[in-house]
């Protein structure tokens, strides 16, 4: 894959170049796009997730070889994690914002075994921890939506 395309995909259209908190910028971009695109049919959500993981793992691996371990500019893993967070969850803007917040909490805290997944080889270590953080965030989001009635 051409270097330019690797950077466009890996930085999620440049959000990974944010000078402060690029992972948060990439996650927020997904939340905003989700809001603009809603409602997204479940089959398309699944297809997007498979596509992002399928492309994201090799792209993350390439960025890691080019920029060192888990480079800050690589935010395609946050895209994958946010897609897991929102997968099959029907909500409005408040719920999407809450999902964004939950994802950031679990992505930053990396509760077990999230951190352990970072040791997987190549791009898998970059992407897999965010996928599991997304699972935790989805559970927290669903519980939050259930108990708040949003």
N, C-alpha and C positions, 0 to 999 in steps of 0.2 A: 504494500500500500504506500502511496506517495507520502512523503513527510508532511506536506501541507494538509492532506486529508486526515492523517493520524492526529495532527494537532487540532484540527477543527472538531473532529469527533471526540478526542480525548479530553479536550477542554470544554466540551459542550458549547460549541459556538463562541468560544472565547471567555466564558464565565470563569474558567480556571485561571485566567490571568488577572483576576481581581486582586488588588494590592493587599487587601485585608480579607481574611477568611474566605478563600476561594471555594472551599467545600460548602460553606453556607450559601455563597452566591450561586453555585451550581444547583443546590437543592432548592433554593428559592425560585430560580428560573423554572425548574420543573413544576413547582407548585403554581406559579403564575400561568404557565402554559396549560396545566391541567384545568385551571379555572376557566381559561379562555376557550378550551376545547370541549368542556363538559356539555352534555354527558358523553363519556367514551364507552362504547359497548364493551362488555366483558371479553368477547373474542378478540377485539382489537387491543385491549389492555394486555392480554396474554401474548399476543403476537409481538407487541412492542417490547415487552419484557424479554422474550426469547431473542429478538433481534438485538436489543441493547447488550444483553449478556454475550451473545454470539460474536458480536463485533467488538464489544468493550473489553473482553478478556485479552485478545491479541493486541488491541490498541494500547491497553494499560501495560502489557508486557513490553511493548516497543518503547513506550514513553519511559518505563523504568530503566531499560537498557540505555536510553539516551540521556536521562536526567538523574539517574540514581534511584535508590529504593523509595517506593511509594511517593512519587513527586507530587508536590502541592498542586501543580497545575493540572494534574489528572483528576477530573471530576466525573468521568463517565461512570465511575463506581457509585457516586452519589445519585446519578440518574437512575441506575438500576435499583438502588435501595429505596428511592422514593417511589418508583413504580411498584415495588413490592408493598410498600406502605399503603398505597392507594388501591391496590388490586381488589376489585370487587366491592369496594366500599362506596356506597352511594351517600353523598353528603353535599353540602353547600360550601361557600367560601369559608365560613368559620371552621368547618370540619377539615377543609384542606389546610388551613393555617395551623390547626391543631396537629394534623398529621405531619406537617413540616417540622413543628416544634418537637414532637415525639421522636421523629427520625433523627434530628440533630442531637437530642439527648442521648439516644442509644449509640449513635455513631461516635460521639465524643467519649462517653463513658466506657464503651466496649465491654459490657458485662460478659462473663463466661458463657459460652466458649467463643464469643465474637473475636476477641483479641488473638486467640489461638489460630484462627483461620488466616490471619495475616502471614503466617509462616508457610502457606501453600506456595508452590513454585509459580514463578513468572506472574502473569496477569491475574491468575486465579487468586493469589493472596491479596491483591488490591481489591478485587471485585467481591469475593466471597464474604468478607467481613461485613460489607455494606448490605449484602443480600440478607444476612442473618439479622443485622441491625434493623432492616426493613421489616422482617418478620416480627421482631419484638415491638417495633413501632406500630405495626398494624394491629397487633393484639391490644396494645395500650390505646390506640385510636378507637377501636371497636368498643372497648370497655368504657372509654370516655364518652363516646356517642350514646351508648346504652344508658349510662347513668345521668347524662345531662339532657337527653331527649332531643339533641340536635338532629 
